[in-house]
Structures are given as C-alpha cells and as structure tokens.
Amino acid sequence: MPHREYRAAVCLTPDARYFKAAIVVARSILAQEPDIPADIVILCDGSDVAPGYDALPADLRARITLLPWARSSEIAALPLGRHVTHAAYRRLFLPALLGERYRRIVYLDSDMVVVRPGLSRLLTLSLANRPVAAAIDMIFLKDFEDGPLTAEFRAYRAGLGLPLDRPYFNSGLLVIDRDLWREQAVTERALAFLAAAPARCLFHDQSALNAVLQNNWLPLSPRTNFMGDFQLLDLETRIAPIVMHFVNHPKPWHFRDWAGEDRFAQIYRDWLADTPWAADALPSSHALREPAPLTPAFTAFRERLLAYLRTQAFADTAAGWP
C-alpha cells in the first residue's frame, strides 16, 4: 500500500479491456488537481495490467498504487452482461480491501474523464450519516422525457422494489463512507440480493445497490457524473461537469467505431500520445458527429429535466441549482 498518510483513496477497478482507460482517468485527475490529497488505487488482477505500464512516466506511477485482486471466487457465479465482466463487481469490495486508515473512498468507473477541478471536494463532503453518495441515473431522469424507454425503466425500477418517485442512482461514481458501509454490511446485502434475484438486476451491482440502499444514499449533482443524454442536451455550459461519463458503447477510445463528437475521442488520443500505448490512438475511419440541433422533443425533455434538478437538494451544489 502507499506510503503517504492520506485518509482518502480514489479508486478504479478495471479489467484488461479497461486498464488503459483507467490510466487515462488517473492522468485526468492529476491534471486537474495535481495535489489532490488522496491515493489513487487501481484494484486489478495482475493479468489486467497492460504491457508497457512499467514504462509510464515515473511521476505518474508514483501516484498510482496497483492493489492485487484475489477474491474472484466470491463473484464467479454473479450474472454478467454484454459489456459487463466480473470486474464490475470489484467496487463492492473496496471498503474491505483498502487499508484501515482510509475513511473516505471515491470510486470512479474507468469510462470516465475528469475535465474540471472539483473532485477533491468529494473527499471531505459530509454524507449526512449515509454510507454512500452518488448521482441520479438517466434511468430515473428519462421519466421526464416520456419516451420509448420510460415505461421500460419504470418497470425495471419497480422490479427492484423502488417506488416510481424514488430516485435511482448510477454507481459509476460512488463517494463511500468506509466505516458506515461496513457497519451496514452493504457489500454482503448487495451480493445477497444479486444471488436471490439475478433476473431483476439488469444493471448488475448497480441494481443491487439501489435495491438495498433505498432512502439511504445522498444525491450528488450531474456535475459529478455527466452521463448519457446529458451530453446530448446542450447542458455542458450550464452544468459545468467535473466528470464526464461515457456510459454507452462504443467508447471514445474505440477509435475505429466511435461515432460521437470527435472532441471526446481526442481526449484519449491526447492522453495516450506520450505513453507506451500511443499506437492505439488511431484517427477516426469515418466522419464523426458534431453536436446536432435539439429536436422539439429533446428541447422539452431538457426543460423538464432542468426544472426537476432545480427542485432537488444536491450535496455538492447550492440550492436552486442549476
């Protein structure tokens, strides 16, 4: 474990497919806040580490701790999805595997990029005696679109035992009070729910966490997890996201397949350019989409979404935001 005396850790849990992207996340964190008072910990199996890691700049590697993953047998029977491997469940074990001195854990998915300073605020943010804080997921916010996915997402949430008006969070960024998480056996309860109701857990550990943490998590604003349709609603200037989250597939670093805005792919080209993986940073093989004008339906969705956000109390923003 690292030699520093930080009381907080920023953690990622990639498998081999996401390891290089996780390094981009780490670089983006340090680029925005070079002195962030936290250890950056990557929990992974030795086989997940991309060849060439040891040739990364020494100052970058000095800020990263590779924590060995050795509990595969405990998650071997859990359900998988098209893009989900067992590595997705590793985040559930962070409170047990990290050293005793860590009281605050900030977990980030490896398909995120930090684009503004501000992540460090989450290291000391009051969680109001709750074990976790997280941002509301588009699965809930799509209710304000009343589109083709709305009924599907409502049925899914109801299957988890959630009332329709109860927000549902995205587990891509979690702010964890380690002691409360362990005292309340969140890992064990989530694993038990997964084992008992795998068919209802369409989004795997995220489903289970929402089921077992009802009314026991603190909402963060979309600034901390700017995901999915937020990137399509001309809201970036208004919301000023700290963390961009590329939840859909393909990802921006899938350079031959990425069909989104080229500026997102360019983030990965730039960060990979001076690494041993520079050859991965390919130019696009097709015309990349630029921001499209909002349709009337998306404009209405945008306004309903903003109106809802202004009624919510988010731990990281002032009242009445945005």
N, C-alpha and C positions, 0 to 999 in steps of 0.2 A: 504494500500500500504506500501512498505518497508520504513524503517526509514532512510536509507542511502541517500547520496546525489549524487549517481551515475547518469550520464547523459545518460546511455545506459541500455538497457534491452535485455537479451537473452530469447527468448520466445518459448514455446511449447503449442500446443492446442489439447491434446489427448482426446478421449472419453474413456469409461470404458475399452474397449479392449486394448487400448494402454497406459493406465495410468502407469502401472508398467514399461513398456519400456521407458516412458518419464522420470521416476525417474532414470533409468539407464543412459539416456542421461545426465541428470543433474550431476550424480555422475562422469561420464566420463569427463565432462567439468572441474569439480573442481579437479579431479585427475591430469589432465594435466596442469591446471593453477589455483592453489588454490586461488590466489589473483586476479583473473580476475575482472577488475573494472566495473562490471555490475551486476544488479539484475537479478536473474533467476526467470522468471514469468511463471507459468503454468495456462493458461486460460482454465477453465473447469467448467462443471456443478457439483454441489455437489454430484450428484449420480455417477459421473465418478470416484470419489476418491476411490481408493481401500481400503477395510477394512485392518487395520493394519498400515495405513500411520502415525498415531499419535505415533506409536512405533518405527518409524525410528530413527536413531541416531539424537540427538538434534542438533548437529552442522550442519548436512545436512539440516534438516528442517529450521534451522535459515537462510540458504542461499536461500531458496525457498519461493516464495510468490504464494499462490493459489488465482487467480483472478476469481471471480464468472462470469459465462457466463449467460447472461439474455436476449439474442436477438434472441432466436430460431425462433420466428415468422417471422423474416426477411429473413430466409433462408429455411423455411419449404417447399416451392414449388420448390426448386432448384433440378436439376437432381442428382440421385445417381448412383453408380456403384456397381459391385460385391463386391469390397473390400472398397468402399468409403461410409462413412456415412456423415451426415450433419456437423460433427465436422471438416471435411476438409476445410469447408468454413470459419471457425472462424478466420483463419490467416488474412483474408481480413479486419477484424475489429480491429486488434491490434492498428493501428495508432489512431483510435478514442477512444479506451477504455483505453489505457495507460495514465498515468499522464502527465501533460503538460511539466514537466521538461525533459522528455526523448526526445532527438533529434535523437537518433540512436537506431534502433531496429534490432536485428539479430534473425530471425525466423529459427527454425530447426524442421524438421519432427521428429516424435517420433520413427521412424525406422532407426535412425542414431546413431553412436557412435563416439565420439571424441577420436582419437588414438595418436595424437601428439599435442604439444603446437602450438599455432598459431591462434586460434580462436579470441584472443583478438585484433589482428591486424585489424579485420573487424570492430571493434568498432570505429576506427578513420580513416578508409580508405576513401580517397577522392572519392566521387561518380561522380565527374565532372558534377555537376548540373543535375544529373538524380535522379529520385525518388527511384531507386532500382538497386542493383547489384545481379547477380545470375550466376550459371554455365550453360554452354551449355548442353542440354539434349542429351541422346543417340538417341532420336527420330530424331534429326538432324544428329548426327555423324554416324548413320547407313548408311547414304548416301555413306560413304567411304567403306562400306562392299559390297554394291551392291548385297545384299542377298534377302531372301524371304520377309523381312519386308520393304525393301527400297521403293518400289512402294506404299505400303500402307501408310507409314509415309509421303511420299511426297504428296499424295492425301489429307491426313489429314491436313497438314500444308497449302496447297493451299486453303482448305476449310475455313481456318481462315483468309484468305487474305494475307498470307505471301508469298513473292517471294521465290523460291526454294533455292536461295543462302543466304537468310537471316537467321542467327542462331536463334534457338528456345531454350528457357531456361527451366530448371527444377525448380519448385517452392519449392523443398524440403528444400533449404536453401536460404533465402532472406535477403539481407542487405538493410534496408529501411531507407531513409531519411524521417523522420516523417512529417516534415513541407512540403516538396515538394510533398509527397504522398497525403497529404490532400489538398494542393493548387490545385493539378491537378485532384482531385476527382477520384483517381484510383479505390477506392472501389466501388463507385457509377457506374463508367463506366464499370467495370468488371461485376457487378451484372446485369446491363442493357444488356450487351452482352449475358450473360448466359440466361436471360429471353427471349431474342429475338431469340437466335439461339442455343437452348439446344442440338439439334442433332449434331451440329458441335463441341460441347465441349466434346469430347470423354474423355478428362482428366480433366474435370470439371473446377475448378478455375484456374488451370494451363493453360488450353486452353484460357480462357477468358483473363487472364493477358497477355499472348503472343499476343493476338489479339489487345488489347488496348495499349500495350506498345511498339509497333514496333519502332525501332530506338531510343528508349527512356529508355534503360537499359544498364548497364555496365557489360561486361563479366568478370566473375571470372574463374580461372583455375579449372581443375578437382581436384586439391588438396583440395578444399573446399567442394566437393560433388563427391566423388569417388563411382560411382553408376554402377549397372548393369554389362555390358560387360567389363568395366574397371577391374573388379575383376576376369575376365577370360582370360586376355590378357598378363599376366606376366608383369604388368606395375607398381606393387606396389613399388618396389625398385626405379624405375626410377622416378616416380611421387611423392613419399613420401606423401601420402594423410594425411590431418589433420582430415577429416571427412569421415568415411565410411557410405555409404547409401545403405541399403538393400531393394531395390525397389521392388523385386519380392516376390512371395508367394510360399511356406510358408516362414515365417521369422525365423531367427536363434533361437528365444526364443520359437518357436513351436517345442519343443524338440523331440516329437514323430514323427513329419513329416519332419523336416529339413533334406535335403539330400545334403547340400553343405558341405564346408570344416568345420571340427569339431572345428577348432580354433575360428570360428565366434560364434558358439553356446557356446563355452567355455567362451567367453566374458560375456555372460548373466548369465551363471552358477556362475561365479566368483562374479559378481556384486550383484546377488541375494542372495549369500550364507549367508551374515550376516544381512539379512533383515527379516521381518515377513513373507516374501514370499519364503523362502529358499526351501520349499517343492515343489515349482513349477519347480525347477532346476533339471529336470529329466535327467538320462542318455539316450543316443540315443537307440532306439529299433532296429536299423539296422546299417549296415556298412555305414559309412559316406565317401563321396567322398574326395579324395585328389586332389591337382592340377593335371590336365591332360596335357600331352604334346600338344602344339598347332598344330592344323591341318594346312596344307598349306594355306587353305582359311583364317583361323584366323590369321596366320602369315602375310599374305598380308594385311589384314584389319589393323592389328597392325601397320605396317609400314606406310600405307596411313594415318592412324589416327595421328601418331606421326608427320609426315610431315606436316599435316594440323595444328596441335597445334603449331608447331614452327613458323608458319606464322602469328599467332594471337597475338594481344596485350591484355594481361590479367592484370587487375588492381592490382592483388596481386602477380605477378611474374615478373622477369626480361625479357627483350626482348630475343627472340630466345629460350625460354624455351619450352619443357624440353630437 
